Amino acid sequence: MRDKNSCEEIEQSIRKRFRKSIWRKFTKALNQYDLIRKKDRIAVCISGGKDSMLMAKLFQELKLHNKFDFDVKFLVMDPGYSPANRAAIEENAAWLGVPVSIYESDIFSAVYHIEKSPCYLKSCPEAVFTILLRNWAVIKLLSGIIMTM
């Protein structure tokens, strides 16, 4: 397992090294488009990739400064990952200090036989949003996909 110092270095790099290129752009977009308001309940969807993990760390950093009260949850929808892939996501999230809630879905097997599977176009996002509304009363859904700068 990786050491805790490396995680702390990553968190510090967001505040220092990537302050201008990532952190300021992130906070500017939040402010400019009024993306977060007091008492919001936000879910950050974690795929396990670098974009969604960075989004999670950015929201943790934002929560740390706590300029206003909002709730944030980190959600992993397991659509049928292999045990190794699921373990990698869980281990990385734990190492980075991101407390994920995992929801299991059978969406991969449900759309496997469909040519040009609609999973990523319609079914998966709808399933995630339905889960969030039912289980966590989340009102905003964010994904690392929007992190392209």
C-alpha positions in Angstrom: 0.0 0.0 0.0 1.1 3.5 -0.7 2.2 5.7 2.2 0.0 8.5 3.6 2.7 11.1 2.8 2.1 10.7 -0.9 -1.6 11.4 -0.5 -0.8 14.5 1.5 1.6 15.6 -1.3 -1.2 15.2 -3.8 -3.5 17.4 -1.7 -0.8 20.0 -1.2 0.0 20.0 -4.9 -3.6 20.9 -5.6 -3.2 23.9 -3.3 0.3 24.9 -4.4 1.6 23.5 -7.7 -1.7 23.3 -9.5 -3.3 26.3 -7.8 -3.4 28.4 -11.0 -4.0 25.7 -13.6 -6.6 23.6 -11.8 -7.8 25.0 -8.4 -8.5 28.6 -9.6 -10.3 27.4 -12.7 -12.4 25.0 -10.7 -13.4 27.7 -8.1 -14.0 30.3 -10.9 -16.4 28.0 -12.7 -18.2 27.2 -9.5 -18.6 30.9 -8.8 -19.2 32.1 -12.3 -22.0 29.7 -13.0 -23.3 29.6 -9.4 -22.9 25.8 -9.4 -23.0 25.3 -5.6 -25.4 27.0 -3.2 -25.8 26.9 0.5 -27.3 23.6 1.7 -26.8 21.8 -1.7 -26.4 18.0 -1.6 -23.9 17.1 -4.3 -22.8 13.7 -5.6 -19.4 13.3 -7.3 -19.5 10.2 -9.5 -16.3 8.2 -9.2 -15.3 6.0 -12.2 -11.9 5.3 -10.7 -10.1 7.3 -13.4 -7.9 10.3 -12.8 -10.5 12.9 -13.7 -13.2 11.7 -11.2 -10.6 11.2 -8.5 -9.3 14.7 -9.0 -12.9 16.0 -8.9 -13.4 14.2 -5.6 -10.2 15.8 -4.1 -11.2 19.2 -5.4 -14.5 18.9 -3.6 -12.8 17.7 -0.4 -10.6 20.7 -0.6 -13.6 23.0 -1.1 -15.3 21.4 1.8 -12.2 21.9 3.9 -12.4 25.7 3.4 -16.1 25.5 4.1 -17.1 29.0 3.1 -20.7 27.9 3.2 -22.5 24.7 4.2 -23.0 22.0 1.6 -23.0 18.2 1.6 -21.0 16.1 -0.8 -21.1 12.3 -1.4 -18.8 10.3 -3.5 -20.6 7.6 -5.5 -19.2 4.6 -7.4 -21.7 2.8 -9.6 -20.3 -0.7 -10.2 -21.9 -1.7 -13.5 -20.2 -5.1 -13.4 -16.5 -4.4 -13.0 -14.1 -7.3 -12.8 -13.1 -8.0 -9.2 -9.6 -6.6 -9.9 -11.0 -3.3 -11.3 -13.4 -2.9 -8.4 -10.6 -3.6 -5.9 -8.4 -1.0 -7.6 -11.1 1.7 -7.4 -11.7 0.9 -3.7 -8.0 0.8 -2.9 -7.3 4.1 -4.7 -10.3 5.8 -3.0 -9.2 4.6 0.4 -5.6 5.7 -0.2 -6.7 9.1 -1.3 -9.1 9.4 1.7 -12.2 9.6 -0.5 -15.1 7.9 1.3 -17.0 6.2 -1.5 -20.5 4.7 -1.4 -20.7 1.8 -3.9 -23.9 0.9 -5.7 -24.0 -2.3 -7.6 -25.8 -2.5 -10.9 -26.0 -5.1 -13.6 -26.1 -2.6 -16.4 -23.1 -4.2 -18.4 -24.9 -7.6 -18.7 -28.2 -5.9 -19.4 -26.9 -4.1 -22.5 -24.1 -6.5 -23.5 -26.0 -8.0 -26.4 -27.1 -4.6 -27.8 -24.9 -3.4 -30.7 -23.5 0.1 -30.1 -24.6 -0.3 -26.4 -26.5 2.8 -25.1 -25.0 2.3 -21.6 -22.9 5.4 -21.6 -25.2 7.5 -23.6 -28.4 7.1 -21.7 -28.9 4.1 -19.4 -26.0 4.5 -17.0 -26.5 8.2 -16.3 -30.2 7.7 -15.8 -29.6 4.8 -13.4 -27.1 6.8 -11.4 -29.4 9.8 -11.1 -32.3 7.6 -10.1 -30.2 5.9 -7.4 -29.0 9.3 -6.1 -32.5 10.7 -5.9 -33.9 7.7 -4.1 -31.1 6.9 -1.7 -29.3 10.1 -0.9 -31.7 12.9 -2.0 -28.8 14.4 -4.0 -29.8 17.5 -6.0 -26.6 18.0 -8.1 -24.6 15.4 -9.9 -21.0 15.9 -11.0 -18.6 13.8 -13.0 -14.9 14.1 -13.7 -15.8 14.2 -17.4 -16.4 17.9 -17.1 -12.8 18.4 -15.9 -11.4 18.9 -19.4 -9.8 22.4 -19.3 
